[in-house]
Amino acid sequence: MPKSNITCCYYPTTVVFVDDNESFLDNVLLELDENINTRSFTEPTKAIEYLRQCALVPFADKYLKSLKHDSEVAERFDYSNVEHSYVDVDIFNIHKEVFNPRRFNNVIVVVVDYTMPEMNGLEMCRALKNWPFKFVLITGDATLNNAIEAFNEGLIHQFIPKSSSNFINKIHDIIHSLQETQFEEFSEVIIKNLSACSSASLSDPLLVNFLKNFFKANNIVEYYLINESGCFLMVNARGDLSWMIIKNEEEMLEYTNSAIDNYGNREIIKELQSREKVLFLYTEADHINVTVDDWGKYLYPATKLVGENNTYYYSHIQGVLKSSFFINGITSYESFLTTK
């Protein structure tokens, strides 16, 4: 498991329960947090068929591309002798997942009973071993040793005895932990590539802790990285949108010098020099078309975040929509839960 990092995107997913004891399933789902979307199966083969349609696609497959296959780059560079080709992060497309109304149907966590007549829980986990799921085995006391062996083997990711007095609380904690872990694992290669080719600081523990605490305090249920410096499109359960803008000292200095070199407005230069405001150009087109003279429309009040080694400036922007981001409507998690 990688060290704790921020993820390039995150949203709630569906949890699948598999147990041939229908009454046990009903009782568990009745006690489960209503904000967790679930699907349940009493037959492992039907669950397997469903899961193979709902697996989360690895982010590297969606948002990374080899520069070897970029025709313009290939004309300028010879990659024939490069063992590990450079990759480009298709970062601007990450946020477009917010327009996918089926995103919440993706499955990460599968909770499966050990003892089932058609196929036991471990056999089901083995059948899906190469798929990107996190398996939680629920077991009776008699099969606890089997669960421990499967965990040590890496076949399952957690196990819970059915006799646990705090069974539901454990289920809640494990679901949230494993969902976050999967998004972190899928994001790791994206974050590494961004950090390798830019001033991105997305692995800085100071920034990671700040963002995770902010998301939790502000009930942010989904978020999407929209540029390499650490700016996120954020969505709460109701579907309200906002941005978290983060710039490091190097970026702030770059913007300040650019404003000075291009004879920008004195007030704009002053606000950048004093670090009172941060610049946020929403889109790739903005970076090309918005001149220094117009930067004033894109400056937002900054709050300083100071660590032992780095200093950041952030701004939480609410109530400002950029039409090019929202050509389509989005399905909120709240509405998804009420219409499922």
N, C-alpha and C positions, 0 to 999 in steps of 0.2 A: 504493500500500500504506500503511495507517495506521501511525502510530508504534506501537511495541511496547506493548501493554496486556495486562492480565489479561483472560481471556474469561469470559463469563457461564456457560459450561459447556464441558467438553472430554471426549472419550472417543476411543479408538482407532477407526479406520475401515478399510474394505477398500480395498486398492490393486488397480486393474485394469491388466493388461498385455495389449497387443494387438500381435501379430507373427505373420506368416504362416509364419515359420520355427519350427516346433514344437520342434526340437532345441535351438535357441538359447533359447527360452522355458524349456524344461525345465532347462537348465544354470543360467540366471539364478535361477529359483525355488529350485533346489537350494542355491545359495550364499546366498540371501537370509536375513536374520534370521528365525528361526522364529516370533518374536513379532509379525511383520507378517502380517496376514491378506491373502491374495491371491485373485484370480480371473483366469484367463487365457483369451484368445480368439485364434484364428487367423483369424477372419473379422470384419472391421470392422462389417459390418451387424448381426451378432449382438451384438457388443459395444455398439453404439449402442442396440439394443433393451433390453439389460440395464441400461445406464447410466441410461436415462430412467426406470427404475423405482426406482433406488437413489440418486438425487441427494439431498443434504442440504437440507432445507427451511430457508430463511432464518429466523433467529431473530425478526426483526421481524414476520414473518407469524404466528409462533406465540406470542410473548410481549408484543407491543405492541397496544394498542387505543386508538382515538381516543376522547377524552372527549366528543366530539360525539355518540357513539353510546351513551353511558352515560345512561340515562333519568333517573336521580336527579340527575346533574350537569347535564344539559341543562335541567332544570326551573329550576335556579338561575342559569345563565349563558346569555348570548346569544352564540353562536359564529358567527352569520351573517356577521359582517364580519371574522372571523379568517382570515387567509390560511393560516397554518400552525397547525393545531389542536394543542392540547396532547395528549399521549399518556400513558397509564398503563401502567407495566410490570407485567405479571402475574408478579411475581417468585416467588411461592410455587409456581407450577406448573413452574418450570424444572427442579427436582430430580426431578420425576416421570418424566423421561426415563430415569432409572436403572432403572425397572421395565419398560422396553421391551426385550424380549429380542432384537429385531432392530436395535437401535441400531448395533451393530458392523458390520452389513451396508451401512450408508451408505457412499457412495464420494465421496472428495474428489480424490484423485490418480489420474490416468490416464497410464500410461506407454505410448507408442505408437511403433511403428517408422515411419520415413518411407516406406521402399520396400515397398509391398505391391501385388499385381496388381489386386485388386478395387477398391481405393480407397486412395490413399496417405495417409500420416499427417496431412498438413495438410488434406486434404479431409475427413477424419474430424473433425478439430478444428473446422473451419468448420461442419460439420453440427451440432455441439454448442456453438457459440459462445455462445449465450445461456443455457446451463445452468451451474450453479455448480460447475464442475470446474477443477482445476489440471492443465494438460497438460505432460507431460515428453516431448519428442521425442528418440528415440534414432536416430542417423543414422550412415551410413557416411561416409568422408572425402569421397567424391564429391558428397555432398548437404549438406555442412556449411554452405555459403553459403545454401542454402534455409532451413536451421534458423535461421541468424543473422537473415535477413530476417523470418522468421515471429516470432521473439522481439522484434525491434524494432517489428514491427507490433502486438504484443500478442496475437497469436493463440495463442502458447504461452508458458509461464511459465519453463521451463528446457529446455535440450537437453544431451545427452551423446553424444559420439562413441563408437561401439562399440569403437573401437580404444584407448580410454582404459585405461591400465595399472591404474588404481584404480577401474574401472567400478562395481563393487558398492558400494564405500565411498561413492562419489558418489551412487549411487541411494539408499542409506540416508539420507544427510544431506539430500538434496533432499526425500524423502518426508516426513520429520519436519518439516522447515522449512515445506513447503507446507501440510501438515495444520494446523499451528499458525497459519499465516497466514490460512487460510480461517476458522478459528474466531474469530480476532481480528477479521477483517473483518465477519463476521456479528454479532459482539458489540458492535461499535463504537457502533451506534445505541442499544443497550440501556444501555451504560455512560454514554453522553452524557446520556440521559434521566434516569438515576438521579442523576448528578452535578448536573444542572440543577435538580432539585427536592428535594435533600436534602444532608446533610453528607457524602455518600459520597466517598471518596478513592481510588477504584479506578483512577484514572489516575496516581496518584502513583508516579513511578519507584522510590522507596524501597520501596513496598508491592509493586509489580509484581515487582521483582527478588527481594525476600524470598520471595514466594509461589512464584515459578518455581523458585527454588533449593530451597525446602522440598519441593515436589512431587517434584522429581528425587531429592533425598536420601532421601526416604521411599517411593520407588517407587509414587507415586500415579499411576495410569494414567487415572483419570477423576475429575472434580470438577464440582460444581454450586453456583452461587451461590444461597443461600437467604434472604438478606435484603440490604437496600441498604447496610449498613455494611461489608460485606466478610466475611461468614461463609459458609463453604463446607462442603457435604457432600462427603467425599472417599472414594474407593474404590481399593484396590490391586488388583493382578491376581488375587489369590485371592478377592476379594470382601469383604475385611475393611473395615468402615465406621468412619469417624471424622469429627470436625468440626474445622475451623480457625475459631476465633472471634477476630475482630479488632474492636477499638473504638478510636476516636480520642479525643483529650482532650475534645472538646466533648461526646461521648456519655457519657463517664465522669462529667463534671461534671453532666450532665443527670440521670443515674441517682442520683448522690450527693445532689443537691438534692431530688429526688423522695423519696428515703428520709428525708431530714431533714424535709421539709414534711409527710410522712404519718406522722411519729412512728414511724419504723421501729426495729427492734432496734438497740441501740447497737453490737453487734459487726458487724452488717451495714454500718452507716454507717462504722465504723472501717475495715473492709476496703475499702470503696469509696473513702473519702477518701485512704487510703494507697496506693491503686492496687495493692494486693496481689492483688486478685481482680477478674475481669470477670463481668458478668452476661450470661447467655445464656438467653433465653426462646425455646424451640424453634419454636413455632408461633404463628400469628396468634391462636389461641384462648388461648394462654398469656399473650400481651400483654394480653388483655382480662380473663382470669379469675384470674391469679396476682397476689395482693396483695403489698404490700411486706413484710408479716410472713413470707411464704413464700419470699422471695428467697434465703434461705440455701441452699435446695436447688438453686438455679440459679447459684450462684457458683463460679467455677473459678480456680485459681491463675494469675496473670498474669505474663507476661514482657514487659519494656519494649523497645520498638523505637524508637530515637531517630534522627531525621534532621535535616537543616539547618533545615527549615521545619515539620516535623510530628513529633508523638510518638504512638505507637500502643501498645496493650496487647493481647497475644494469648495464646491458650491452645489447645493441641492436646488435644482430648477424645477418649479412646478407651474402648471397652467400655461405653458408655452408649447405650442404644437408646430411642428415643421411639416408642411403638407406633403413633401416628398417622402417622409417617413410613413405617412398614414394614408396611403392611397386605398387601402382596404381597411375594413373594420376588424376588430379583434374580438375573440370570445374570451370573456373573463373566466377565471377559475370558479368564481361564485355562480355564474350563470351555467357553467358546465355541470356543476354539482346538482343544480336544481332541475336540469333538463335531461340528465343521464338516464 
